[in-house]
């Protein structure tokens, strides 16, 4: 049961990045506008890089390759997106409330990625080579 739950969770997290990664290219102009609204630099380059990264990272999670490092990298992306695009502290009313909800939701995704990375991170045992036992 543990394997089924872990696999399902890993694939669901992957889909959370795969679909938006694809949508960055499908709805290019909309995403450009969103990023420009938040005064981000190098908008087309960053958008393309984020889309490609999300697609590749999601596919790696789906096939369970480099899972620990990919999850950590995606967690970093979530933090960057959260601070730059869900800046509820700069907004008021319904728009501010909506962005706060997205910000908090993304913290949950961030936490899930940390848990996934922690689960898959290889554990290294330190061996005491100075032992006097023979």
Helices and strands as residue ranges (DSSP letters): H 2-26, H 28-37, H 43-62, H 67-85, G 88-90, H 93-120
